[in-house]
Amino acid sequence: MANARKIALNALCDVRSGGAYSNITLNKYFSENDLSATDKSLATALFYGVLDRTITLDFVLSQYIKTSLKKVQPLALEILREALYQIMYMDKIPDSAAVNEAVKLIKNSKHKHLSGFVNGVLRSILREGIKLPNISDSKSLSVIYSCPEWIIKSFIADYGFENTTQLLEYSLHTPPVTLRVNTLKTNVTDLTEKLLKENISVCSTKVENALEIVGGIDVTKSASYLNGLFHVQDISSQTVVSVLAPQPNENVLDICAAPGGKTFTMAQYMKNSGKITACDLYEKRVGLIQKGANRLGITNIKVMQNDATAINNTFENFDAILCDVPCSGLGVIRRKPEIKYKDITEYKDITLIQSKILENSAKYLKQNGRILYSTCTLRKCENEDIIQRFLDKHPQYELKYQRTFMPHIDGSDGFYCALLQKSR
């Protein structure tokens, strides 16, 4: 039987070194190793917990390690983080067990000569205690909520200190798993009954045809999932589609569609009629959309590879366009905590790309048609500012709806959408 702590450790090292996606990395290790349900739960908690709390953990470790953490051997540092996370945040695990298991991990590696170092640091922390700053400014918020200061300053500028504090606290909560009922095949009542027979409990949400999973169950292994009775989609994404409200027999473009959740929900609104052209830049991701559509029994989707930043002269006369652009992703850091550790320079061109995609999409819309611009970030420079510049440049468009979904207020992922209508 594989060791849960080692699985979490290996996955963490992969994410740190290669920039891999957290969910894909962990699922890879689960598929390759035989883990009990209990060990899988522990590995998941450790993996996401350490990713979530890295800045906090490093703040504490730096008080007990004389050299810069950048000079600490990476595996040893990750082992220290994992052990410290157990000490600080996992009450059911004895501190002594966390330390002993950490020492075992380093002793069973090629860096076993560092076992004394790992043991000494952790024993010092247990002996002398953990000290964290009081909340007073962006720097203290960064330590307490383990979020880079540049993100915090951006949030404070856009939403104020109190909202930012609540937003950061909520970002460390375990996100719910919500389902979109495939109304082409079933309904809420029937799906709920089928899931219960598979020992999967669900509860209703404030969004029509959306159900929330009760408990940490992998629903993608269920017969109901395999039979295409639902797809996994946050309530904010489902609501965004309801704003665009695609109608039966319309001609719709989803310009940045992968992995396809919003495309599938649109097809359900359209009762599998009309046509949805679903695009993505990468061929592999286009294949994911088609695979999902096949599972759900959706036939009105045409998938194609397309660069949204370049003009496509074959696109024209769309009734509705979903423009779910690439973004910094800061609205979904509770699901993908590795996002928040990206360097700010990685986003230097993001607003230019977003504006270009919106401008191109506008060229494909028929008169009286509508565009829904959306992101899964909370930075106003990627949201409201983009829309305002577009409206200033294109007076023939009218802003019909605009909303920012805030996790701590709406209980959803952070999301933004704006509905634009071409009036002439």
Secondary structure, DSSP 8 states (H G I E B T S, - for coil): ---HHHHHHHHHHHHHHH---HHHHHHHHHHHS---HHHHHHHHHHHHHHHHTHHHHHHHHHTT-SS-GGGS-HHHHHHHHHHHHHHHH-TTS-HHHHHHHHHHHHHTSTTGGGHHHHHHHHHHHHHH------S-SHHHHHHHHT--HHHHHHHHHHH-HHHHHHHHHHTTS----EEEE-TTT--HHHHHHHHHHTT-EEEE-SSTTEEEEESS--GGGSHHHHTTSEEE--HHHHHHHHHH---TT-EEEETT-TT-HHHHHHHHHTTT-SEEEEEESSHHHHHHHHHHHHHHT--SEEEEE--TTS--TT---EEEEEEE-----TT-TTT-GGGGGS-GGGGTTHHHHHHHHHHHHHTTEEEEEEEEEEES---GGGTHHHHHHHHHH-TTEEEEEEEEE-HHHHSS--EEEEEEEE--
